[in-house]
């Protein structure tokens, strides 16, 4: 079956990233520098291996500088989603090009994060950690391929991304904007993998969530309201 196209108009989608990447626009190198000249040298060293910056200057094989975004709020975090893929890729992208993954509901994003973090702790047989994630809210209005419904289970395999990555690569080459799909980790939840940076609209910071594992695979979750940005009330 070929995925159908669905015209999506979805506001306040939720993407969770580690808080340390979202709380400050200042570089972490600033605290290490002894002087402005020293900071400049540190930036040069960092930039030589910085995937986002190489992408913005056209130095990555999977995405061109013409696709990235500039001059809009939080554009660095948008670009980072596409220029810092996991080496093995994720469900709908390979290791050369990332995607903007988000969910229609905060509960779904949390379930996805909790699942992957819990797998990490299972591997070391230790459930004792506390991590903080910041929500990035974004709005989408475009046509996306849709694999909700019957006939697409092989692309939602909870143990393998092989088929889903093959589908995504083919659709990307055919000009797809991305995929709407049911959450594998949160029954009833809906996720979006956006393939195009320019479609990630009105990005702003949402609440912060602290996840604490204290001996159990099920973490306690605390929520702090956003401090710097508020939800946009304007709709276009």
C-alpha positions, -999 to +999 in steps of 0.1 A: +000+000+000+011+035-008+007+060+021-020+086+013-015+123+015-032+141+044-034+179+046-024+186+082-031+217+102-017+209+136-006+235+162+013+231+194+031+198+185+056+188+211+093+178+206+114+172+237+151+179+238+176+178+267+173+211+286+210+218+283+205+223+245+175+247+249+181+269+280+207+293+266+217+307+233+253+312+247+279+286+238+290+263+265+326+272+254+321+307+269+327+294+305+360+277+294+376+308+278+401+329+296+398+358+271+380+368+239+410+357+219+409+323+237+372+320+230+377+327+193+403+299+192+379+275+209+351+284+185+374+277+155+383+243+170+346+235+177+334+247+143+357+222+125+336+193+138+302+211+143+277+193+122+251+220+123+276+247+112+290+224+085+254+219+073+247+256+073+278+261+051+269+233+027+293+207+041+270+178+049+261+150+023+225+145+035+211+181+034+220+213+015+223+248+029+194+258+007+171+236+028+181+250+062+164+280+079+178+313+091+166+344+109+135+329+125+132+322+163+151+291+174+164+284+139+195+268+153+175+241+171+155+235+139+186+231+118+202+209+145+174+183+142+183+178+105+221+180+108+227+159+139+211+125+131+220+095+152+247+075+134+224+046+130+194+068+121+160+068+137+126+054+125+122+076+094+157+089+087+192+074+082+225+086+096+231+112+069+201+134+074+178+140+104+142+149+107+120+169+131+102+144+153+073+156+173+040+144+187+005+158+188+004+154+225+029+160+253+021+125+268+032+109+236+065+127+235+071+118+271+063+081+264+088+081+236+116+096+257+108+074+287+110+043+265+144+051+251+159+063+283+146+032+301+163+009+275+196+027+283+192+020+320+182-016+314+214-021+296+235-011+326+209-026+351+207+007+370+176+028+374+190+058+392+191+091+374+173+124+369+172+142+336+155+173+324+138+179+290+125+211+274+095+210+252+097+228+218+063+236+204+058+240+167+029+244+142+025+226+109+003+233+079+012+211+049+005+178+032+022+148+047+021+111+039+000+092+064+005+057+076-022+056+102-046+027+097-041-008+084-015-021+061+016-003+074+026-024+104+060-033+090+070+004+092+060+005+129+081-024+140+091-017+177+124-036+172+136-025+137+139+006+116+150-011+084+117-010+065+107+024+079+140+039+068+137+025+033+102+039+030+113+073+043+143+075+019+121+067-011+094+092-001+121+119+006+136+113-029+101+117-044+096+151-027+076+141+004+072+166+032+072+139+059+051+112+076+023+111+101+023+079+120+008+063+152+032+063+181+048+029+187+055+037+224+022+054+233-010+036+221-034+061+208-008+088+203+001+104+170+036+114+158+050+134+129+084+131+112+089+163+092+115+160+064+118+197+056+132+224+079+111+252+063+079+235+074+087+236+111+067+268+120+065+291+150+090+272+172+089+283+208+098+269+242+072+251+263+073+234+297+103+216+312+099+180+323+121+163+349+122+126+347+135+108+378+143+071+381+147+059+416+151+021+414+121+015+392+119+013+354+089+038+357+101+073+364+084+101+383+076+130+360+075+166+372+065+196+351+077+232+353+059+259+332+078+278+306+097+308+319+109+326+287+084+320+260+046+317+261+023+299+238+014+319+207-023+328+206-021+341+170-032+316+143-026+321+106 
